[in-house]
Amino acid sequence: MRTDRIETYPMFCFCGSLTHRRRLVVRLFVLLLSCGWLLTAAADNASEARQEPGSTVKAGAQVTAPMSQRKPAATQKSRSKEARRAEQERQAQKKKEQIELLVDERVMVIGDAARVRDIPGSAHLLSRADMERQNQIFDDVHRYLRQVPGINIQEEDGFGLRPNIGLRGSGSERSSKITLMEDGVLIAPAPYAASSAYYFPTAGRMEAIEVRKGSSQVKYGPRTNGGALNLVSTSIPQQFDLRARLSVGDHGTARALVNVGHSGQRYGWLLETYQISSGGFKKLDGGGDTGYELQDYLLKFGVNSDPSASIYQDLEVKLGKTKQVSDETYLGLTDEDFRAHPLRRYAGSQEDVFRSDHEQYQVRHFVGLTPEIDVTTVAYRNDFSRNWYKLQSINGVNLSAMLEDTEEFAGELAIARGASSGADAMKVRANARTYYGRGVQSVVGWRPQIGAARNQFEFGIRYHEDQEDRFQHEDGFRMVDGTMLLTSAGRPGSQSNRVSDARAWAFFVQDQIDWGRWSFNPGVRIEAIELVRTDYAKDDPQRDAPTRVRINDLTIVVPGIGVGYDVSSELRLFGGVHKGFGPPGPGSSDFTEAEKSVNYEAGMRDAGGALGLDITGFFNDYSNLLGADTLSSGGTGSGDLFNGGDVDVIGIEAATRFSGLQFDDWSVMVPVWATYTYTDATFQRSFVSSYAPWGHVEIGDKLPYLSAHQFAAGIGVARGSFSIDLEAVYNSTMRTDASQGSIDPLRSTDSFLVWNLSANVTLADQVAVFAGIENLTNDVYIVARRPAGARPALPRTLVAGLKLDF
């Protein structure tokens, strides 16, 4: 098959098969690691070597006691000074930690987990412990997020490589309807120009995942209909720390996560790498890999002023690189073939492969001007390129159409299964695209005391620009007894040759007012956006002159307010209303409107004692919902937008967590957690749409790919060094097109109940082993019918590994 796959190698191995560029990357990584060790050792040695200046003895002065008798006094004095110095260092470290929490509050969606209770709106934070408890082999973000209510999930490839995540019925396709961030910075390849997240941060290297919905997320944009999802990367440790997670599992899978870092009083650094390789669980006709390989590298370095300085400053640089090759396809199965061999992949997908490179650069600066005023500024750039080389059509027939009408297109289906064909019968498209997103954002915090009320103002500004560049072609193949042979090469740009640009200014002001038992969180966001799409002729690869330029300017004001009331020190009631907004894409027609809604929520949060409970009801009143014609939705890939008009989304989200019954006689803890989400989304007008998942819509039709009921629960048993956790995940059936009444089994996904089991054993203070089983009963079910045909879930998968913490 292909020979240009990512090569996996030990960190300190410089084997000759690596390319020159890869050797440089590895050597740079090792060099930085070595420098970090040297800096740490030098700083620690210097700290130990520092001594207070001693007193001198004048010439001719009488020595009244021998040196041996003066040692105890000198030693006592030295110890006293060392104690004072140690106390000063502890106070400085404490202040530094407090400032780091403040920085996180400015940049992150939640920041400090202790703040969740006081947020006047729906907010949830998954810690590293919450994620590691599952002992996944693929670190699928879908499964992590099952622990959070109000999230709509549609699985696709079983690995979670290109997640489909929505919030409160926003739509889940490629996570394009939510504000997606890493460390508080927009991370989708082109958040305004092309929001579909074909790049998603590697969930396995994150230390937390934050979710914020309702009025409290007005601060985050541009998409405010559903909410904000922020992935928090590993932070620089407070002291030297070496951490490793090594595991192997089914389907020829191996994974490694290693990070090392250290902090002194004035500096800190972190190096991290995440590596995974899998042969895949699907079975390709004729043989071949159906898995993926991923390499992820991260470097952070920070310096700061004296924590006791009147004006404190902190500077952190973050550099990241991710490379992926995945043998993934848009081609699914017919229902008949799925029931017979659910893990089968047709021979027509043998050339399908996704390749991508992502680089991120961030510089974050914090300055505390006064005890009440601080400024946090982040400059960032993300570069992403990808080429999904995959089967597009057979004899000119779209794959979705072929699998929806297998009788009419029986000949094309036979070719997909491996029957011989004529030249150029199969078209494989090189969906090559490059992206960038860059900008600078700044948040000013001001904490005045006005009368009896305590205020926490935030004023934010961001300038952002991004771009999607499509330059695609198609190659022709013939099928010969199950093997695809190239018969013609397409001209570069002959299938899509266009550039989409976006420039945006965003402003927000928000205040959290605490007054007795009450808290108020008013805020407003303003987005001023310019969208430009430039089309070039398909026979103009040099782009000498555009054939059409379309410009779309809009300015939107997004207000919101949240209110909270403390019934007691544990129980809090909250509610809010805010405007929802989602920008249209570049090239939208004059009839295309922005996505708009008015959203309401009311809930309660009880965070006291061993039992925690969070219940929220929500109602999102869309005046216009947008649909996008993409290949991933089973469409043509034109990117055209379609108005869906009035849609009502109503739902309930609930989460509970019990820290556990404790049986003192056996020293056993039994923690329990559960989440539930009910969502009902209904069209409020009739219309006919060219957008395939909608089609002919009648009042009362339900939105597709939205599960009415989602439930997840877990129970654990922990005793001494041993723990075991059992998890159950349930999803009800999802319609795959707009409809109402009874659900057609041929136009829906399957409902499922999946059990997962994991266990941990601590061998020593710094060493533990773990094991896990996903899909314990090996259930078979359809998770999606888009992009084309029935797609299976991850089958039963075993993993075992080692955890090291030094």
Solvent accessible surface area in square Angstrom, and as a share of the most:
residue,aa,sasa,rsa
1,M,140,0.63
2,R,50,0.18
3,T,136,0.79
4,D,81,0.42
5,R,46,0.17
6,I,7,0.03
7,E,53,0.24
8,T,79,0.46
9,Y,35,0.13
10,P,91,0.57
11,M,50,0.22
12,F,127,0.53
13,C,46,0.28
14,F,85,0.35
15,C,47,0.28
16,G,65,0.62
17,S,86,0.55
18,L,4,0.02
19,T,69,0.40
20,H,123,0.55
21,R,155,0.57
22,R,46,0.17
23,R,58,0.21
24,L,88,0.44
25,V,42,0.24
26,V,5,0.03
27,R,114,0.42
28,L,99,0.49
29,F,20,0.08
30,V,26,0.15
31,L,103,0.51
32,L,56,0.28
33,L,21,0.10
34,S,46,0.30
35,C,54,0.32
36,G,4,0.04
37,W,118,0.42
38,L,124,0.62
39,L,93,0.46
40,T,10,0.06
41,A,48,0.37
42,A,62,0.48
43,A,34,0.27
44,D,58,0.30
45,N,92,0.47
46,A,52,0.40
47,S,47,0.30
48,E,141,0.63
49,A,74,0.57
50,R,131,0.48
51,Q,158,0.70
52,E,86,0.39
53,P,120,0.76
54,G,68,0.65
55,S,112,0.72
56,T,130,0.75
57,V,112,0.64
58,K,170,0.72
59,A,111,0.86
60,G,87,0.83
61,A,50,0.39
62,Q,158,0.70
63,V,97,0.56
64,T,125,0.73
65,A,26,0.20
66,P,71,0.44
67,M,121,0.54
68,S,80,0.52
69,Q,121,0.54
70,R,90,0.33
71,K,127,0.54
72,P,87,0.55
73,A,67,0.52
74,A,61,0.47
75,T,54,0.31
76,Q,130,0.58
77,K,121,0.51
78,S,51,0.33
79,R,162,0.59
80,S,49,0.32
81,K,44,0.19
82,E,90,0.40
83,A,60,0.47
84,R,132,0.48
85,R,58,0.21
86,A,37,0.29
87,E,70,0.32
88,Q,120,0.54
89,E,70,0.31
90,R,139,0.51
91,Q,100,0.44
92,A,13,0.10
93,Q,51,0.23
94,K,113,0.48
95,K,77,0.33
96,K,11,0.05
97,E,70,0.31
98,Q,100,0.45
99,I,20,0.10
100,E,56,0.25
101,L,83,0.41
102,L,35,0.17
103,V,3,0.02
104,D,40,0.21
105,E,30,0.14
106,R,4,0.01
107,V,13,0.07
108,M,12,0.05
109,V,1,0.01
110,I,1,0.00
111,G,17,0.16
112,D,40,0.21
113,A,59,0.46
114,A,80,0.62
115,R,54,0.20
116,V,27,0.15
117,R,45,0.17
118,D,63,0.33
119,I,1,0.01
120,P,0,0.00
121,G,0,0.00
122,S,0,0.00
123,A,1,0.00
124,H,25,0.11
125,L,42,0.21
126,L,4,0.02
127,S,41,0.26
128,R,53,0.19
129,A,71,0.55
130,D,20,0.11
131,M,7,0.03
132,E,43,0.19
133,R,56,0.20
134,Q,8,0.04
135,N,7,0.04
136,Q,3,0.01
137,I,0,0.00
138,F,10,0.04
139,D,17,0.09
140,D,16,0.08
141,V,3,0.02
142,H,4,0.02
143,R,24,0.09
144,Y,8,0.03
145,L,1,0.00
146,R,21,0.08
147,Q,6,0.03
148,V,8,0.04
149,P,3,0.02
150,G,0,0.00
151,I,5,0.02
152,N,4,0.02
153,I,8,0.04
154,Q,2,0.01
155,E,30,0.14
156,E,9,0.04
157,D,4,0.02
158,G,7,0.06
159,F,6,0.02
160,G,14,0.14
161,L,21,0.11
162,R,3,0.01
163,P,0,0.00
164,N,2,0.01
165,I,0,0.00
166,G,0,0.00
167,L,0,0.00
168,R,7,0.03
169,G,0,0.00
170,S,2,0.01
171,G,30,0.28
172,S,6,0.04
173,E,24,0.11
174,R,1,0.00
175,S,2,0.01
176,S,19,0.12
177,K,37,0.16
178,I,7,0.03
179,T,2,0.01
180,L,7,0.03
181,M,6,0.03
182,E,0,0.00
183,D,11,0.06
184,G,6,0.05
185,V,0,0.00
186,L,4,0.02
187,I,0,0.00
188,A,9,0.07
189,P,2,0.01
190,A,0,0.00
191,P,8,0.05
192,Y,2,0.01
193,A,8,0.06
194,A,20,0.15
195,S,19,0.12
196,S,25,0.16
197,A,0,0.00
198,Y,13,0.05
199,Y,11,0.04
200,F,19,0.08
201,P,3,0.02
202,T,13,0.08
203,A,7,0.06
204,G,13,0.13
205,R,3,0.01
206,M,5,0.02
207,E,44,0.20
208,A,12,0.09
209,I,0,0.00
210,E,2,0.01
211,V,0,0.00
212,R,9,0.03
213,K,0,0.00
214,G,2,0.02
215,S,3,0.02
216,S,1,0.01
217,Q,0,0.00
218,V,3,0.02
219,K,16,0.07
220,Y,14,0.05
221,G,0,0.00
222,P,3,0.02
223,R,21,0.08
224,T,0,0.00
225,N,4,0.02
226,G,1,0.01
227,G,0,0.00
228,A,0,0.00
229,L,1,0.01
230,N,0,0.00
231,L,0,0.00
232,V,15,0.09
233,S,1,0.01
234,T,8,0.05
235,S,56,0.36
236,I,28,0.14
237,P,26,0.16
238,Q,68,0.30
239,Q,132,0.58
240,F,62,0.26
241,D,46,0.24
242,L,57,0.28
243,R,15,0.06
244,A,10,0.08
245,R,22,0.08
246,L,69,0.34
247,S,6,0.04
248,V,93,0.54
249,G,22,0.22
250,D,50,0.26
251,H,46,0.21
252,G,68,0.66
253,T,5,0.03
254,A,50,0.39
255,R,24,0.09
256,A,28,0.21
257,L,7,0.03
258,V,37,0.21
259,N,4,0.02
260,V,9,0.05
261,G,0,0.00
262,H,15,0.06
263,S,14,0.09
264,G,20,0.19
265,Q,76,0.34
266,R,120,0.44
267,Y,36,0.14
268,G,3,0.03
269,W,8,0.03
270,L,3,0.01
271,L,3,0.01
272,E,1,0.00
273,T,10,0.06
274,Y,6,0.02
275,Q,35,0.16
276,I,4,0.02
277,S,30,0.19
278,S,5,0.03
279,G,28,0.27
280,G,10,0.10
281,F,3,0.01
282,K,15,0.06
283,K,130,0.55
284,L,13,0.07
285,D,38,0.20
286,G,90,0.86
287,G,43,0.41
288,G,40,0.38
289,D,71,0.37
290,T,3,0.02
291,G,1,0.01
292,Y,5,0.02
293,E,22,0.10
294,L,16,0.08
295,Q,9,0.04
296,D,1,0.01
297,Y,31,0.12
298,L,3,0.01
299,L,37,0.18
300,K,9,0.04
301,F,79,0.33
302,G,10,0.09
303,V,63,0.36
304,N,17,0.09
305,S,34,0.22
306,D,46,0.24
307,P,1,0.00
308,S,86,0.56
309,A,36,0.28
310,S,108,0.69
311,I,85,0.43
312,Y,8,0.03
313,Q,82,0.37
314,D,20,0.10
315,L,66,0.33
316,E,28,0.13
317,V,49,0.28
318,K,6,0.03
319,L,70,0.35
320,G,10,0.10
321,K,48,0.20
322,T,9,0.05
323,K,51,0.22
324,Q,18,0.08
325,V,6,0.04
326,S,1,0.01
327,D,1,0.01
328,E,4,0.02
329,T,1,0.01
330,Y,11,0.04
331,L,6,0.03
332,G,6,0.06
333,L,6,0.03
334,T,11,0.06
335,D,36,0.18
336,E,133,0.60
337,D,15,0.08
338,F,1,0.00
339,R,136,0.50
340,A,64,0.50
341,H,114,0.51
342,P,26,0.16
343,L,44,0.22
344,R,55,0.20
345,R,7,0.03
346,Y,2,0.01
347,A,3,0.02
348,G,0,0.00
349,S,1,0.00
350,Q,19,0.09
351,E,43,0.19
352,D,2,0.01
353,V,1,0.01
354,F,1,0.00
355,R,68,0.25
356,S,10,0.07
357,D,48,0.25
358,H,3,0.01
359,E,42,0.19
360,Q,3,0.01
361,Y,91,0.35
362,Q,12,0.06
363,V,65,0.37
364,R,41,0.15
365,H,61,0.27
366,F,4,0.02
367,V,18,0.10
368,G,13,0.13
369,L,81,0.40
370,T,58,0.34
371,P,115,0.72
372,E,77,0.35
373,I,57,0.29
374,D,1,0.01
375,V,33,0.19
376,T,3,0.02
377,T,42,0.24
378,V,4,0.03
379,A,46,0.36
380,Y,11,0.04
381,R,79,0.29
382,N,6,0.03
383,D,39,0.20
384,F,7,0.03
385,S,41,0.27
386,R,9,0.03
387,N,48,0.25
388,W,1,0.00
389,Y,34,0.13
390,K,5,0.02
391,L,3,0.02
392,Q,24,0.11
393,S,14,0.09
394,I,0,0.00
395,N,82,0.42
396,G,68,0.65
397,V,22,0.13
398,N,50,0.26
399,L,11,0.05
400,S,16,0.11
401,A,39,0.30
402,M,0,0.00
403,L,19,0.09
404,E,131,0.59
405,D,58,0.30
406,T,47,0.27
407,E,154,0.69
408,E,120,0.54
409,F,40,0.17
410,A,56,0.43
411,G,46,0.44
412,E,26,0.12
413,L,6,0.03
414,A,40,0.31
415,I,15,0.07
416,A,0,0.00
417,R,84,0.31
418,G,12,0.12
419,A,46,0.36
420,S,67,0.43
421,S,20,0.13
422,G,43,0.42
423,A,60,0.46
424,D,52,0.27
425,A,10,0.08
426,M,0,0.00
427,K,63,0.27
428,V,0,0.00
429,R,33,0.12
430,A,1,0.01
431,N,1,0.00
432,A,29,0.22
433,R,18,0.06
434,T,71,0.42
435,Y,11,0.04
436,Y,41,0.16
437,G,3,0.03
438,R,84,0.31
439,G,14,0.14
440,V,67,0.39
441,Q,25,0.11
442,S,23,0.15
443,V,16,0.09
444,V,52,0.30
445,G,0,0.00
446,W,96,0.34
447,R,61,0.22
448,P,16,0.10
449,Q,119,0.53
450,I,98,0.50
451,G,69,0.66
452,A,81,0.63
453,A,17,0.13
454,R,121,0.44
455,N,8,0.04
456,Q,41,0.18
457,F,41,0.17
458,E,16,0.07
459,F,81,0.34
460,G,7,0.06
461,I,75,0.38
462,R,22,0.08
463,Y,57,0.22
464,H,1,0.01
465,E,31,0.14
466,D,1,0.01
467,Q,41,0.18
468,E,6,0.03
469,D,29,0.15
470,R,21,0.08
471,F,65,0.27
472,Q,3,0.01
473,H,45,0.20
474,E,26,0.12
475,D,15,0.08
476,G,0,0.00
477,F,12,0.05
478,R,86,0.31
479,M,0,0.00
480,V,58,0.33
481,D,124,0.64
482,G,23,0.22
483,T,70,0.41
484,M,10,0.04
485,L,86,0.43
486,L,104,0.52
487,T,51,0.30
488,S,42,0.27
489,A,80,0.62
490,G,23,0.22
491,R,153,0.56
492,P,71,0.45
493,G,0,0.00
494,S,18,0.12
495,Q,56,0.25
496,S,15,0.10
497,N,6,0.03
498,R,26,0.10
499,V,18,0.10
500,S,5,0.03
501,D,25,0.13
502,A,1,0.01
503,R,93,0.34
504,A,2,0.02
505,W,118,0.42
506,A,3,0.02
507,F,79,0.33
508,F,23,0.10
509,V,52,0.30
510,Q,17,0.08
511,D,9,0.05
512,Q,20,0.09
513,I,45,0.23
514,D,29,0.15
515,W,134,0.47
516,G,78,0.75
517,R,127,0.46
518,W,105,0.37
519,S,3,0.02
520,F,60,0.25
521,N,5,0.02
522,P,46,0.29
523,G,14,0.13
524,V,44,0.25
525,R,6,0.02
526,I,64,0.32
527,E,0,0.00
528,A,34,0.26
529,I,6,0.03
530,E,54,0.24
531,L,0,0.00
532,V,19,0.11
533,R,26,0.09
534,T,19,0.11
535,D,18,0.09
536,Y,40,0.15
537,A,32,0.25
538,K,109,0.46
539,D,107,0.55
540,D,21,0.11
541,P,59,0.37
542,Q,141,0.63
543,R,60,0.22
544,D,120,0.62
545,A,60,0.46
546,P,67,0.42
547,T,89,0.52
548,R,123,0.45
549,V,74,0.42
550,R,56,0.21
551,I,108,0.55
552,N,38,0.20
553,D,96,0.50
554,L,36,0.18
555,T,93,0.54
556,I,16,0.08
557,V,74,0.42
558,V,0,0.00
559,P,64,0.40
560,G,11,0.11
561,I,69,0.35
562,G,1,0.01
563,V,45,0.26
564,G,1,0.01
565,Y,67,0.25
566,D,31,0.16
567,V,62,0.36
568,S,45,0.29
569,S,91,0.59
570,E,72,0.32
571,L,46,0.23
572,R,6,0.02
573,L,78,0.39
574,F,11,0.05
575,G,18,0.17
576,G,15,0.15
577,V,53,0.31
578,H,7,0.03
579,K,57,0.24
580,G,0,0.00
581,F,0,0.00
582,G,1,0.01
583,P,6,0.03
584,P,4,0.03
585,G,17,0.16
586,P,16,0.10
587,G,8,0.08
588,S,18,0.11
589,S,59,0.38
590,D,146,0.76
591,F,172,0.72
592,T,19,0.11
593,E,99,0.44
594,A,10,0.08
595,E,5,0.02
596,K,73,0.31
597,S,5,0.03
598,V,62,0.35
599,N,4,0.02
600,Y,99,0.38
601,E,10,0.05
602,A,65,0.50
603,G,15,0.14
604,M,48,0.21
605,R,9,0.03
606,D,43,0.22
607,A,56,0.44
608,G,15,0.14
609,G,81,0.78
610,A,51,0.39
611,L,99,0.49
612,G,21,0.20
613,L,60,0.30
614,D,16,0.08
615,I,66,0.34
616,T,0,0.00
617,G,30,0.29
618,F,6,0.03
619,F,68,0.28
620,N,2,0.01
621,D,57,0.30
622,Y,1,0.01
623,S,67,0.43
624,N,4,0.02
625,L,7,0.03
626,L,11,0.05
627,G,4,0.04
628,A,31,0.24
629,D,17,0.09
630,T,21,0.12
631,L,18,0.09
632,S,4,0.03
633,S,7,0.05
634,G,16,0.15
635,G,9,0.09
636,T,90,0.52
637,G,11,0.10
638,S,37,0.24
639,G,24,0.23
640,D,67,0.35
641,L,35,0.17
642,F,45,0.19
643,N,42,0.21
644,G,0,0.00
645,G,6,0.06
646,D,60,0.31
647,V,0,0.00
648,D,40,0.21
649,V,0,0.00
650,I,93,0.47
651,G,2,0.02
652,I,85,0.43
653,E,2,0.01
654,A,22,0.17
655,A,17,0.13
656,T,44,0.26
657,R,98,0.36
658,F,55,0.23
659,S,63,0.41
660,G,11,0.10
661,L,99,0.49
662,Q,117,0.52
663,F,81,0.34
664,D,110,0.57
665,D,129,0.67
666,W,155,0.54
667,S,70,0.45
668,V,23,0.13
669,M,64,0.29
670,V,24,0.14
671,P,46,0.29
672,V,57,0.33
673,W,17,0.06
674,A,22,0.17
675,T,10,0.06
676,Y,72,0.27
677,T,5,0.03
678,Y,68,0.26
679,T,3,0.02
680,D,36,0.18
681,A,3,0.02
682,T,19,0.11
683,F,0,0.00
684,Q,70,0.31
685,R,90,0.33
686,S,56,0.36
687,F,31,0.13
688,V,112,0.64
689,S,18,0.11
690,S,98,0.63
691,Y,17,0.06
692,A,69,0.53
693,P,11,0.07
694,W,14,0.05
695,G,23,0.23
696,H,123,0.55
697,V,0,0.00
698,E,79,0.36
699,I,109,0.55
700,G,19,0.19
701,D,7,0.04
702,K,63,0.27
703,L,15,0.08
704,P,19,0.12
705,Y,15,0.06
706,L,23,0.12
707,S,4,0.02
708,A,37,0.29
709,H,75,0.34
710,Q,16,0.07
711,F,81,0.34
712,A,2,0.02
713,A,23,0.18
714,G,6,0.06
715,I,81,0.41
716,G,3,0.03
717,V,62,0.35
718,A,36,0.28
719,R,136,0.50
720,G,81,0.78
721,S,62,0.40
722,F,86,0.36
723,S,28,0.18
724,I,57,0.29
725,D,23,0.12
726,L,58,0.29
727,E,11,0.05
728,A,11,0.08
729,V,8,0.05
730,Y,73,0.28
731,N,3,0.02
732,S,14,0.09
733,T,42,0.25
734,M,10,0.04
735,R,28,0.10
736,T,20,0.12
737,D,28,0.14
738,A,12,0.09
739,S,37,0.24
740,Q,86,0.38
741,G,55,0.53
742,S,112,0.72
743,I,67,0.34
744,D,66,0.34
745,P,100,0.63
746,L,115,0.57
747,R,119,0.44
748,S,4,0.03
749,T,4,0.02
750,D,37,0.19
751,S,53,0.34
752,F,23,0.09
753,L,78,0.39
754,V,13,0.07
755,W,91,0.32
756,N,7,0.04
757,L,52,0.26
758,S,5,0.03
759,A,26,0.20
760,N,25,0.13
761,V,51,0.29
762,T,62,0.36
763,L,112,0.56
764,A,54,0.42
765,D,148,0.76
766,Q,85,0.38
767,V,38,0.22
768,A,15,0.11
769,V,53,0.30
770,F,11,0.05
771,A,46,0.36
772,G,5,0.04
773,I,45,0.23
774,E,15,0.07
775,N,4,0.02
776,L,55,0.28
777,T,76,0.44
778,N,60,0.31
779,D,52,0.27
780,V,88,0.50
781,Y,15,0.06
782,I,0,0.00
783,V,5,0.03
784,A,0,0.00
785,R,36,0.13
786,R,23,0.08
787,P,4,0.03
788,A,4,0.03
789,G,12,0.12
790,A,1,0.01
791,R,3,0.01
792,P,8,0.05
793,A,7,0.06
794,L,21,0.10
795,P,17,0.11
796,R,104,0.38
797,T,1,0.00
798,L,85,0.42
799,V,7,0.04
800,A,50,0.39
801,G,16,0.15
802,L,58,0.29
803,K,25,0.11
804,L,38,0.19
805,D,54,0.28
806,F,97,0.40
